[in-house]
């Protein structure tokens, strides 16, 4: 059974990319969030990106929500979490599942070209709850959104993991 969830390339996703790409041109932060809200993306927690250099989506998911002791704010993120996600999380007690349930981890995957090869890589993480994904977007805000409503630069497939 294929555990990868393909994220379709939709007009809504293209609109999201336009909003994200043009965020510096917004004269109103409220308009930016309103445009996201029209796509079903909601602000959960406002954070000042300048105050959060060492706190990203991985910290939000694994340190704050899952309360793992192998990740700490201000410390280097284990490379395996990004470059060998399936094996790394398996060794930490997570199993890959086909359908997400509440409190499952969502790993958004993409590829990075390394020495002329495309290498799979986790680009973004969130936690599935009540039909939505809750995730910290970069060093910014915590947002809620549908599984497929992520910017194109954060991946084109998703994997779901459950703590066993």
C-alpha positions as CSV (number, residue, x, y, z in Angstrom):
1,X,0.0,0.0,0.0
2,X,1.4,3.4,-1.0
3,X,1.6,5.6,2.2
4,X,2.3,8.8,0.2
5,X,-0.6,11.3,-0.1
6,X,-0.2,13.2,-3.3
7,X,-1.1,16.9,-3.0
8,X,-2.9,18.1,-6.1
9,X,-1.9,21.2,-7.9
10,X,-5.1,23.2,-7.7
11,X,-6.1,26.8,-8.5
12,X,-6.5,27.4,-4.8
13,X,-3.0,26.3,-4.2
14,X,-1.7,28.5,-6.9
15,X,-3.6,31.4,-5.3
16,X,-1.9,30.5,-2.0
17,X,1.5,30.7,-3.7
18,X,0.6,34.1,-5.1
19,X,-0.4,35.4,-1.6
20,X,2.8,34.0,0.0
21,X,5.0,35.3,-2.8
22,X,3.5,38.8,-2.5
23,X,3.2,39.0,1.3
24,X,5.8,41.8,1.4
25,X,3.5,44.0,-0.7
26,X,0.6,43.8,1.7
27,X,0.0,47.2,3.4
28,X,-2.3,45.5,6.0
29,X,-1.5,42.4,8.0
30,X,-5.2,41.9,8.4
31,X,-5.7,41.8,4.7
32,X,-3.0,39.1,4.4
33,X,-4.8,36.9,7.0
34,X,-8.2,37.6,5.4
35,X,-6.9,36.4,2.0
36,X,-5.5,33.3,3.7
37,X,-8.8,32.8,5.5
38,X,-10.7,32.8,2.1
39,X,-8.6,29.7,1.3
40,X,-9.5,28.0,4.6
41,X,-6.2,28.9,6.3
42,X,-6.6,30.3,9.7
43,X,-4.3,32.0,12.2
44,X,-4.1,30.0,15.4
45,X,-1.3,31.7,17.2
46,X,0.3,35.0,16.2
47,X,4.0,35.0,16.6
48,X,6.6,37.7,15.8
49,X,8.9,36.0,13.3
50,X,11.8,38.2,14.5
51,X,11.5,36.6,18.0
52,X,11.5,33.0,16.8
53,X,14.7,32.2,14.9
54,X,15.2,28.9,16.7
55,X,11.6,27.8,16.7
56,X,10.1,26.3,13.5
57,X,7.6,23.7,12.4
58,X,9.7,20.8,13.7
59,X,10.0,22.4,17.2
60,X,6.2,23.1,17.2
61,X,5.3,19.5,16.3
62,X,7.9,17.4,18.1
63,X,8.9,19.6,21.1
64,X,5.6,21.4,21.9
65,X,2.9,19.1,20.8
66,X,4.5,15.6,20.9
67,X,6.7,16.5,23.8
68,X,9.7,14.5,22.5
69,X,13.0,14.7,24.4
70,X,15.2,14.3,21.4
71,X,14.5,17.8,20.1
72,X,15.1,21.1,21.8
73,X,14.6,24.8,20.9
74,X,18.0,26.4,20.2
75,X,19.7,23.0,19.5
76,X,20.5,21.6,16.1
77,X,17.6,19.6,14.5
78,X,18.7,15.9,13.9
79,X,19.5,15.6,10.2
80,X,17.7,12.3,9.9
81,X,14.4,14.1,10.6
82,X,14.8,16.0,7.4
83,X,16.8,13.7,5.1
84,X,15.6,10.2,6.3
85,X,12.3,11.0,7.8
86,X,10.7,7.5,7.6
87,X,13.6,5.7,9.2
88,X,14.3,8.4,11.8
89,X,10.7,8.6,13.0
90,X,10.5,4.8,13.0
91,X,13.4,4.6,15.4
92,X,11.7,7.2,17.6
93,X,8.5,5.0,17.9
94,X,6.4,6.4,15.0
95,X,4.7,4.2,12.4
96,X,3.6,5.4,9.0
97,X,-0.1,5.2,8.4
98,X,-2.4,5.6,5.4
99,X,-5.2,7.7,7.0
100,X,-4.4,10.3,9.6
101,X,-6.2,10.5,13.0
102,X,-6.1,13.2,15.6
103,X,-2.6,13.8,16.9
104,X,-0.8,12.2,14.0
105,X,2.2,13.9,12.5
106,X,2.0,15.1,8.9
107,X,5.4,15.3,7.1
108,X,5.3,17.3,3.8
109,X,7.9,15.9,1.4
110,X,9.7,17.4,-1.6
111,X,13.0,16.9,-3.3
112,X,16.3,18.7,-3.3
113,X,18.9,18.4,-6.0
114,X,22.2,17.2,-4.5
115,X,25.1,16.5,-6.8
116,X,22.8,16.0,-9.8
117,X,20.4,13.7,-8.0
118,X,16.9,14.5,-6.6
119,X,16.9,13.5,-3.0
120,X,13.6,13.2,-1.0
121,X,13.4,15.5,1.9
122,X,10.9,16.6,4.5
123,X,10.2,20.3,4.0
124,X,7.4,20.9,6.6
125,X,5.7,19.3,9.5
126,X,2.3,19.7,11.2
127,X,-0.1,17.9,13.5
128,X,-3.4,16.6,12.3
129,X,-6.4,17.3,14.6
130,X,-10.1,17.6,14.0
131,X,-9.7,17.3,10.2
132,X,-7.1,20.1,9.9
133,X,-3.3,20.4,10.1
134,X,-1.9,22.7,12.7
135,X,1.6,23.9,11.8
136,X,4.1,26.7,12.4
137,X,4.9,28.3,9.1
138,X,8.7,28.9,9.1
139,X,9.7,31.2,11.9
140,X,6.2,32.8,11.9
141,X,2.7,32.0,12.9
142,X,0.9,28.8,13.8
143,X,-1.8,28.2,11.2
144,X,-4.5,25.6,10.6
145,X,-5.3,24.4,7.2
146,X,-6.6,21.4,5.2
147,X,-4.0,18.7,4.4
148,X,-3.6,19.8,0.8
149,X,-3.6,23.6,1.4
150,X,0.1,24.3,1.7
151,X,2.4,26.5,-0.4
152,X,4.1,24.7,-3.3
153,X,7.6,25.2,-1.8
154,X,6.6,23.1,1.2
155,X,6.2,19.9,-0.8
156,X,3.9,17.9,-3.1
157,X,3.3,14.8,-1.0
158,X,2.5,14.1,2.6
159,X,3.3,11.2,4.9
160,X,1.3,10.5,8.1
161,X,2.9,9.2,11.3
162,X,1.4,7.9,14.5
163,X,3.2,7.5,17.8
164,X,3.0,3.8,18.7
